[in-house]
Amino acid sequence: MNTSEQSMRMRLAAHKSWSTTTDRSARTEAARKASHHTRFLKKAREMHPQATEKQIEAVAESLRKAHYTELALKSVQSRRRKSEQAKEAKRMRQEDEIARLENSIAAA
């Protein structure tokens, strides 16, 4: 079986599996908590080893919010850079077109 067929079979299996799931959020809840929440709890415990569980939870929540805010900021910055690059490229194409037209007029 080639990679294309294997990919299609895996996609088919995933679609069939998800088609039998009525509560998608519940199905993925454990993975979401395990992958993200525990990471922030671990970091909070490293930062504040003497803190109570309630304090650790609060620090972990702040770390999580800071993490996602940082991702959002990076996304905004990236989109702005891409937009500026696209505008600059468009301006350069327009200037090239104007120069080409001026040259063709002068040659005529």
C-alpha positions in Angstrom: 0.0 0.0 0.0 1.5 3.4 -1.0 1.5 6.4 1.3 -1.5 8.0 -0.4 -3.7 4.9 0.1 -2.5 4.6 3.7 -3.3 8.3 4.3 -6.8 7.8 2.9 -7.4 4.7 5.0 -6.4 6.5 8.1 -8.6 9.5 7.2 -11.5 7.1 6.6 -11.0 5.4 9.9 -10.9 8.8 11.7 -14.1 10.0 10.0 -15.9 6.7 10.9 -14.7 7.0 14.5 -15.8 10.6 14.9 -19.2 9.8 13.2 -20.0 7.6 16.2 -19.1 10.3 18.7 -22.0 12.6 19.9 -20.1 14.6 22.5 -16.7 15.5 20.9 -15.7 17.7 23.8 -16.1 14.9 26.3 -14.2 12.5 24.1 -11.2 14.8 24.0 -11.4 16.3 27.5 -8.8 13.9 29.1 -6.3 14.5 26.4 -6.7 18.3 26.6 -6.3 18.3 30.3 -3.3 15.9 30.2 -1.4 17.7 27.5 -1.9 21.3 28.6 -3.1 21.7 32.1 -0.5 19.3 33.7 2.3 21.1 32.0 1.2 24.4 33.6 0.7 22.7 37.0 4.2 21.3 36.8 5.7 24.6 36.0 3.8 26.3 38.8 5.0 23.7 41.3 8.6 24.3 40.1 8.2 28.0 40.5 6.5 27.9 43.9 7.4 24.6 45.7 5.9 25.8 49.0 2.6 27.0 47.6 -0.8 25.4 48.5 -2.8 23.5 45.8 -5.1 26.4 45.5 -2.2 28.8 44.9 -0.7 26.3 42.4 -3.9 26.2 40.5 -4.1 30.0 40.3 -0.5 30.2 39.1 -1.1 27.5 36.5 -4.1 29.3 35.2 -2.1 32.5 34.9 0.7 30.6 33.1 -1.9 29.1 30.7 -3.4 32.5 30.0 0.1 34.0 29.5 1.0 31.2 27.1 -2.1 31.6 24.9 -1.8 35.4 25.0 1.8 35.1 23.8 0.6 32.8 20.9 -2.1 35.3 20.0 0.5 38.1 20.0 2.9 36.1 17.7 0.0 35.3 15.4 -1.0 39.0 15.1 2.6 40.0 14.5 3.0 37.3 11.8 -0.2 38.3 10.0 0.9 42.0 10.1 4.3 41.2 8.6 2.8 39.1 5.9 0.3 41.9 5.1 3.1 44.5 5.0 5.2 42.2 2.7 2.2 41.7 0.4 1.6 45.4 0.2 5.2 46.1 -0.5 5.3 43.5 -3.2 2.2 45.0 -4.8 3.7 48.4 -4.7 6.9 47.2 -6.4 4.8 45.5 -9.1 2.9 48.7 -9.7 6.1 50.7 -9.9 7.5 48.2 -12.3 4.4 48.4 -14.5 4.5 52.2 -14.5 8.2 52.2 -15.5 7.5 49.7 -18.2 4.6 51.8 -19.6 6.7 55.0 -19.4 9.5 53.3 -21.3 7.1 52.0 -24.0 5.6 55.5 -24.4 9.1 57.1 -24.6 10.1 54.5 -27.2 7.1 55.2 -29.4 
